[in-house]
Amino acid sequence: MAGNGVSGGTVSFSEEQEALVLKSWAIMKKDSANLGLRFFLKIFEVAPSASQMFSFLRNSDVPLEKNPKLKTHAMSVFVMTCEAAAQLRKAGKVTVRDTTLKRLGATHFKYGVGDAHFEVTRFALLETIKEAVPADMWSPAMKSAWGEAYNQLVASIKQEMKPAA
């Protein structure tokens, strides 16, 4: 698995990357419900058909931005992603509980989530963060730090992507 920042099971995530993630997460945390929703709305803007992957959105007449189940789901995904990024260097690995990773892997497998979906989600996450932090804080280094953290989380989810036992 060369090129994904993992060497011998340990993650290479620099002090600088960690500082950038922590600094931006501290700003975003207080608005995570709103940012989580914006994150998912961006995903659906880029890939409208992705909304059909969510059972609670299929056949729903409620506009996406007002759907309470989407709001709850979006916030939990956004917070989990950001918290995993914030813990990456300290823990040396993705810190999402194994049971959660197994569930995420099985769910993503069941709904046929593939690389293209993860790429759209990565793009939407980075755009959401870029818009959420002060303009002078966003930089290529911050984008790279969040991108690396996201890649680590996706790699952990992909390792668990198999049919539920």
N, C-alpha and C positions, 0 to 999 in steps of 0.2 A: 504494500500500500504506500509506495513512495509518493511524495508530493502532497500528502494530506496533513503534514505537520505532526504525524505520529511516528515516534521512533521507539521501538521496543516497548510499546504499550504506554509510553509517557508522551504527553503532549508538549510540543514546543510552542510556548506562548510567552512572549517576552514581557519584562517588567513594564516597558513602554506601552505595549498593547493592553496589558492589564489596566494600567493607569487611565488610558483613554476610554476603555469600556466602563470602568468604575465611575469616572467623572461624568460621562454622558448618562449612565444608568441612574446616577443620583439625581440628575435633573428630570429624567423621564418618569421615574418611579411614581411620583405623586399624581401623574396624569395617565397611568397605565391603562385604565379602562377606555378612555378616549383614544389613546394611541393604538391600543390593541384593535379597536374597531377600525380605525383608519388603515392599519396594517392589512386587515382582511379585505376592506373595501378596495384597496390597491390591488390585492391579488385578483379579485373578481373583475376589476377594471382591465387588467392585463389579460386575464384568462376567464372570461365570463362563464364558460362551461364548468369551471371548477366548483361553482356553487352547487351543482348537481351531485357532487360527491358527499354533500352533507345532508343526511336524512331530514334534519330539522329545517332545511331550506327548500327542499323539494315540495312542490305544490303549496307553497306558502304565499299568501297574498300580502303579507306584511313587507313593506320596503326593507331592504337589507339593513339600512342604517338604523331602523327602528326595531329590528328583530331581537327580542330579549335573549333568546338562546344563542344567537350569533354574538351578541355583546359579551355574554358570559364566557363563551368558548374562546372568543378572540382575546379577551383579557387574560385568561389562563394560559393560552399559548404564548402570548407576548411576554408575560411575566416569567414563565418557565424558561423561555429562550434567553431572556436577559439575565435571569438569575444564574442559569447554567454558564453563560458567558462570564459573569462576574466571579464565579467560583473556579473557573478553568485553571488558572495558574496556581492558585493556592492548593487545589486538590491534585493537579497534574493530570486530570481526566475530566470527562463530562460527569457532573454530579447528580444527574437525574436518577432517581431510585431505579434499581434494576427492574422492579415490577412495573414501574411506569414505562421504562424503555421497552420492555417486552410487550406491553399493551399498545404502545405507540407503534412499534414495529408490526404487530399483528394487524392493527387497524389500518395502517398505511398499506400493508400488503393486500388486505381484503378489498380495499377500494381502488387498487391498481395504481397507487401513487408511484410515479417514476421520476427519473432524473429531471425531465422537463418541468414537472410540478415543483420539485425542490429548487430549481433555478428561478422560476417565477417568484416563489416565496422568498428566496434570497434577495432578489431585486426589490421586492415590496418591503422587506424588512429594512434594507439599507436606505431606501427612499424615505421610509417613515422616520427613521432615526435622523436622517439628514434634515428633514423638516422640523423635527422636534427639538433639536439642540440649537443654541445660538449660532448664527451663520459663521461667526469667526471661530467657532469651536470645531466645525466640520472640516476635515482635512483628508487627503489621501491616506495618511497613516491611520486615522480613525476608521475610515471605510475598510481598510485592510484588516484592522484588528477585529471589527465586528464580522467581517466576511470570514475570517479564520475561525472565530468562535462558532459561527453558524455552521461552517463546514464540519467542525468537530462534532457538533450535535447531530447533524445529518448522518455522519459516518456511524455514530453510535446507534441511531435509529435503523439505518440500513442493515447493520449487523443482526438486528432482531426481526428483519422483515421476512417472515415465513408464516405459514398458516398457524393459527392458534392451536396449541396442543390440546 
